[in-house]
Amino acid sequence: MKLAVVGATGMVGTVMLDVLKERKFQYDELLLVASKKSVGKLIDYCGEKYSLIDVEMAIEKKPDIAIFSAGGDTSLKWAPKFAEIGTIVIDNSSAWRMDPSKKLIIPEINGDLISKEDKIIANPNCSTIQMLMALSPIHNKFGIKRVIVSTYQSITGTGVKAVQQLENEYNNIEGEMAYNYQIHQNAIPQCDDFLDNGYTKEEMKLSNETNKILDPNIKVSATAVRIPVMGGHSESVNLELNKSFDVGEITSLLTDTEGVTVKDDISNFEYPMPFYSKNQDEVFVGRIRKDFSQENSLNMWIVADNLRKGAATNAVQIAEKITKDFF
């Protein structure tokens, strides 16, 4: 099996290579794809030296699977060309997520939807993945009527430029800005561009992707905030359910959910935090409690490494399922 990683030198791409190595993903040939200016540069990986190639060179080699982490414009232009030659594309950008002809996959939730005919498979938004990993089992048992979510998102979700901005500001160095404002010691209530409805694209992704993956009838209202944190995204989530519940039932349900780890022992000050989620594949859930202001409602706190389960790990899990089922 021939595997291509498109965007191999980017922030998600480098984590992708780590995840492939850690999970011992099996391939016969690995193609590392980057921009034209990087062609020919050597990358040390798993004890071998790989020469970077561009997308045109990668197409000529006809990979069986291509994992894209190179932005929406690249995916829109090149994913269909890979699909035309029979390559199965797993795309990390937002380019194909809401295309009704493309499947939006979180393997633990709807991985069984993948068929051999699917040539472009979309990876959901990082914030959506971690939220739905916790919400899916609750919805299956109790039904979710409404979600109110506020996110506290790592600068790594913006990319290398944002990480550099924070480092520069911390060290009092002038440099290029990824955001309109200082991020050091600040919180910016804007993730992505604003839309005509007053919400940002990031906020609408949480709503639209939840409806596509879980249930079109769930109402979602989101506020997304960027904070000067490196380890991962955090989410304060309020749920209104269709049925009455006991907090113990919710905790047991999440404890038994693959890929979810409950950290909820307030007597010992145990709860999820982004610093401790870094380089972890699990989605961590804590602060589970009833909302006394609304019937059949609860609050929870969800944390995950946005570069791993929020991006790279989820994509590799999709590739693993494809390899197992179709190769």
N, C-alpha and C positions, 0 to 999 in steps of 0.2 A: 504494500500500500504506500502510495506517494502522498506526502503531506506538505502543504505550503502554509507558511505563516506570513501573512501580508501585513506589513507594519511591524516587523520583528524588532526594530530598534526603538520603538516608542515606549511610553510608560506602561501601557497595557501589554504590548508585545513582549517586552522583556519579562514581565510576570508570567505571560503565557508560556514562555520557554521554561521557566522555573516549574510551573504546574505540570507541563508535559513530562519533565524529568522526574518530578516527585511521584507522579502517578504511573510512571513506567509505561507511557503510551507507546504502543508498538507501531512502527512504520519501517518500511524498507528504504525509503529515501526522504530526506527532509530538505525543503527549499525555504531559505530565509529571504524574504522579499522586503525591499526598502525603496526609497526614492532613487531617482537616476543619479543624483549626486553622490550616493553612497555605494553605487555599484562597484564591485571589486574589493571593497573593504572586507577584511577577514574578521570573523567572530569565533571566539573559542567557546565551544559548547559540547558538553558531555565527552570531553577528551579528544574532540576533533576540531579541525578548523573548517569553517564554512565561509564561502565567498558570497557576499550579498549580491542578489540579482534584482532586476526591476520586474514590474508586472508583465510586461510584454515577453520577457525571457521566461517568466514562470508559466505563462499560457502555452508557450512552445513545448514545455516539458509535460504538459497535460497531467496535473496532479489529480488524485482521486478526491481529496478533500482540501479545501482552502479556508483557513480561518482568517477573517479580515478584522483588523484593528487599526485602520488607517483613515478613519473619518468618513462622513457621509458622502461627500463628493466623489471620493475614490470608489466607494462601494456602488454608488449609482452608476458610475461609468464602467467599472470593470467586473462587478459581480455577474451581470448578465452574459458577459463575454466568456467568463469561466464556465458558467452554466451551459452555454451553447456547446462546449466541447465535452460535456458530461461531468464536469467537476461539481461536487456538492459544496456549496459555499455556506459557511456559518459566519454571519455578519454581526459585529459588535456595535455598529453605529445605529442611529435612529432611522436610517434611510428606508428600510423595508418593514419596519415594525407594524405600521398601521395599514400596510397593503393587504387588502382582503384576500389576495391569492397566496400570501406568505404566512407561514406559521410562526408564532411567537412562543418560544419554548423555555420553560424551566423544567428540566428533566424529572425532578421529583414530583412535579404537579401534573404536567401534561405531555411528558416525553413519549407516551404511547401514540400520540397523534402523528409522529414522524413516519412518513412512508418513503418507499424507494423512489417515488416520483418527485419528491421535494428536492429541488436543486438550489434554492436559496432559503435558508432558515435564519430567522432573526433572533438575536439574543436580546432580551429585554433590557430596559434601563436599570442601572445599578440599584437605585432607590426602590424601584418596583420589585426587583428580585428579592431583596431581603425582606421587604414588607409582606409579600405574598407567601414566602416560605413559612411565615408565622400565621398568616391569615387563612391560608388554604384549608388546613385541618379544622379550624374553627368554623369556617363557612360550610364545610362538608357536614358537620354535625349540628350546628345551631342556625346556620343561615345568617349572613351579614346583610343588614339593611343599609347601613351608612358608615363611612369612614371619614374621620377628620385627622389629618396627619400633618405634623410640622417636622421638617427635616433639619438636621444640623450636619452639613455636608463638608467632607474633607476637601482641601484644596487640590489633592491629587486627582480629583474628578475633573478638574479643569486642565491639568496636564503639567508638563515640565516647566513651562513658563510661569505658572502660578507658584510652584514650589520655589523657583528661583526668586520670585518677588518677595515671598515671605522671608527667605533666607537673607536677602538684601536688606529688607526693612529691619529685621532683627539685629543685623550687624551695622545698621546706619550707613548702608551703601546705596547710592543712587543707581537705578537700573530700569530696565523695561518693565512696564506694568501689564499684568494680565487682567487686572480689574480696574474699574473706574476710580476706586478708592483704595487706601491703605487696607491691607488685610491683617497685618500684625496688630494684636490687641483690639480686634474689631470683629463685627459680625455684619455681613452684607445680605440684606433680605432680597437677593436677586440671584437666581441660578439660571443662566441662559437668558434669551431675549424675552421681552414682554410682548404679549399678544393683545389684540384689540379688546379682549374681555377682561383685561387687567391682570390676568395670571401670566406666569412665565411658561415657556415651553416645558421646562422641567416639571412644573406643577401639573400641567396638563398631561404629561407622560404618565404620571402616577395614576391619574384618573382614567385615561384612555386605555392604557395597557392593563390595568386591573379589570376593566370591562371586557377586554378581548380575551384575557387568559382565564379569569375566574368566573365572572358573571356580568352580563351587560346591564343587569338591574341594580347593581350596587352603586350607590351614590358616593362619590369621593370628592372631598374638598381638601386641597393641599396648600401649604406654605413652605417654600424651600429657601433655606438660609445657608450661606457659605460661611464657614468659621475657620480660624487658623489652626487646623488640626491635620495631622498626617495619617493617622492610623486607620480611619474608616469613617463611614457615615453612621449617624445616629438618627432615630426617628421616635418622636412622641406620637403614639397612635391611640385614638379613641374610636371604639367600635360600638355601634348599636346593632344588637342581634335580634333575630326574629323570635327567639325562644329564651326562656329564663335559663339561668346557668348558675353553677357554683364555681367559685374561683379555683377550688381544688380540681374540678373537672377540666378547666382550661389548662392548668399547670400540668396535669397528667397527660392530657392530649398532646401538648407541645413537647413534653419530655419523651414521648414515644414517637415523635416525628423525626424521620431521617433528615440529617443536615441541620437540625435545630438543637441548640443547647440552652437549657434554662438555667440562669444564674439569678436566683431570686430569694436570697436569705438576708432580709434587712436587719435581723438581729446581729448578724456578723458583717454588716455593711457590704454584702455581696450583690452586685448588680453589673450589667454589661457597661463597658466603657471602651471608646474607640482605641485608646492606647493599647489595650490588651487584646483587641481583635486583629491587630496588624499581623499579617502573614498567616492568618487562620482561615480555614474554609467554611467553618460553621457560621450560622446565623445565631446570634445570642439574644435571648429574650429575658427581660426581668421587669420589676416594678408592676407586676400583674395585680390589678385591684379593681374592685367594682367602682363604677361612676355613680355616686349617690344622687347626682342631679338629674339623671335620666334613667328610666326603667330599661332593664335588659341591656345595660351598657357597661363597658369596661375600658380601662386604660392599660397600656403596656408600653415598654421601652425596648426598641429593637436596634441592634448594632451589628454591623458586619464590615469586613474589609472590602471596600468598593472595587478594588483592583482584582480581587480574587473571586469570591462567589458572585460579587457584583459585576464581573466581567470575564476574566480569564478562566476561572474554574468552571463557571457555568458553560462556557463555550467548549471547553475540553470535555466536559461531561456529555454534551451533545455529540461531539465527535466520537466519544467512546461508545455511545449507544448506536450510532450509525455504523461504526466498524463492527460491532458485535452482531447487529441485525442484518447487515447487507454486504459484508466483505468476508 
